[in-house]
Amino acid sequence: MLGMDLDPLRLPHVLALAPRLYPSLAAVLALCAACGEGDRGEVPEGPIAGPVMEGTTDSVTDGSEVDLDVLRALPYAGYREEASGEEQRSGVVLLDEERSHPGFNLYSAFRLASAFLIDARGEVVRSWSDPDGYHWARCRLLPGGDLLVVGSSQVEEGQRRIADAGRYLAKYAWSGALLWRRALPVHHDVEVLPDGRLAVLGYRYAAEPAVHAEAQLRDDVLLVLSADGEVQEEHSLYGLLSGNPEVLELKEVKAQRRARAFEVELFHSNSIEHMRHAHLEARDPLYAAGNVLVSMRHQDAVAIVDPEAGRAVWSWGRGKVLGPHSATVLASGNVLIFDNGLGRGWSRSVEVDPVSGEVVWRYHAPRRRDFYTASRGSNQRLANGNTLLTDSDNGNAFEVTPEGERVWEFWAPHHDAEGRRATLVQTERYDVAFVERILAEVGSDD
């Protein structure tokens, strides 16, 4: 069977390893601290960024020393307590105007249930928030200035996790006014399709004996909604992937006893992207219109599925990445993936050619453990070839050149009453012309 039980008696021991931090982040950092610099999961000698050298391998996963199921079960951290003596940084601390790609940056602060649009120097141009919100995940700024939000509400006092009953997809005006909200079991990501409809990740519970004899499968679903948020299509990710072991053989994920259910969260998908580069269709059928790229944290893989045909057509990452996020198809046809390195102790961004399966570019920090987020995280390839990265758990975003040099850096300026820095979900850069059109149409003070 795919599912196995997670022993709940092990969790208190994990959480006690680093009481200074919010429990989820504490467990991750403490476990990884035991794995010294350079002792496991190392990339062969080579540059920190740029093409992978001929003759090297790019297998960098080795979870033998860490129980990944324990790490996967931990909730996302909303704040990070900074170590004693750590440099206090806030806002934009680096801007190389000649080499940084110009634009405005949209970021969402997880537990603040807020999003902020800032210029290159960190000045806030516009912000949005839900005063009754528990968290905001993916936010998308639309051409007219409206904001799409995947979020959830606070449904009970002292809430410690995202509540299923509070989840929603919402649309806000540039002014911050709520235009509509749909109570839906959605999570992580939303995108606007070329025809104006919305695609979003959702989930549902189902009995699947092939996964677990007793626990319910928490199956992710690919939803297509009308422009105003009404569900029109629903595709089971388990249905798309379980029948194609030659494309991706599903790995075991342990069952968890939670207040909402005894469940197996087999996928924990976290990004969704429909194919939209028409010029790539002639290169390979995997780029066909209607195919969807998804990233799956618990399967340590990304996959392309064909919902209309009901099957998977491609996957990559098993044995290469740990807990990935933020997969996107570039205009070249390559796929850019944020490799969290869950349990490995350092994160990176990798660019893979899906036709050959070869990694053609990667970035990690010069001292690898200086860049590590166990949860969330994102990467965006910019028009000038630079890459924008979000170190979510540490409240940090930065831009690197193709050679790995930092040319822009930002630290979340938001702190809670205890002085802990707010964590980020995702940072996305919008071109200057995109935002200037919005400002010209709706005005900066509307």
Secondary structure, 3 states (H helix, E strand, C coil): CCEEECCHHHHHHHHCCCCCCCHHHHHHHHHHHCCCCCCCCCCCCCCCEECCCCCCCCCCCCCCCCCHHHHHHCCCCCEECCCCCCCCCCEEEEECCCCCCCCEEEEEECCCCEEEEECCCCCEEEEEECCCEEEEEEEEECCCCCEEEEEEECCCCCCCCCCHHHEEEEEECCCCCEEEEEECCEEEEEEECCCCCEEEEEEEEECCCCCCCCCEEEEEEEEEECCCCCEEEEEEHHHHHCCCCCCCCCCCEEEEECCCCEEECCCCEEEEEECCCHHHCCCCHHHCCCCEEEEEHHHCEEEEEECCCCEEEEEECCCCCCCCEEEEECCCCCEEEEECCCCCCCCEEEEECCCCCCEEEEECCCCHHHCCCCCCCEEEECCCCCEEEEEHHHCEEEEECCCCCEEEEEECCCECCCCCEECEEEEEEECHHHHHHHHHHHCCCC
